[in-house]
């Protein structure tokens, strides 16, 4: 007689305040056969605090996830129910778990999500910035040059931007935000749901000034206003592109540069250039 497969439960856990653990999450964690945890010590402390004893803990973090996947798959295929947890918040959101979830989905094994707290959503809720459209960038590169290049890539994104950052690098991050994106409205959200929760709102430079000379402590989420929409000027962009071509730039490169400057489509600039060329030589 074939054994039915188990279920992988992706479980959200508190980012600070234990009272945020849902009744469903508590029930699932108490009932599964195995918990794949980013840090078994932290998850063990959570289980002890909420009075759960019994489920085996298996470490599954960035360094060993690939190697752990076959073991978890084997347990699921043998009929065991498994919970996936991170150190806090929703697994897979700047945390390990994607490889496991992808592998389980590929095998056709059931996956159930048990929604819980998220530092991303919590920060958006208290930042006081638009939330109708937003983009999560997670942790940016540690190296200053790489970090600035990533910021340049999102400089024209009109959505509210959300970043995770180490408290040791948050001052450098705020400096780069002001330099690359301009001194936009922002919010620094620290230790959300915990005893010393704090939200600093203002421009990137004013928040940096508020920090003084001390690095903030604890978990940090930065929420930054998106770029201001630019009313495009196609005629001006085409004229600038023509000058660039006359100076030796390639049409595609000239179109992209002019389009970015005037807030229009690069393809529209290029088509206008071609139309002008056709009219000249027709």
Beta strands, then each sheet from edge to edge (+ up, - down):
strand 1: 7-11
strand 2: 34-37
strand 3: 56-59
strand 4: 82-85
strand 5: 110-114
strand 6: 134-139
strand 7: 160-165
strand 8: 185-190
strand 9: 198-203
strand 10: 220-224
sheet 1: 3+ 2+ 4+ 1+ 5+
sheet 2: 6+ 7+ 10- 8+ 9-
end
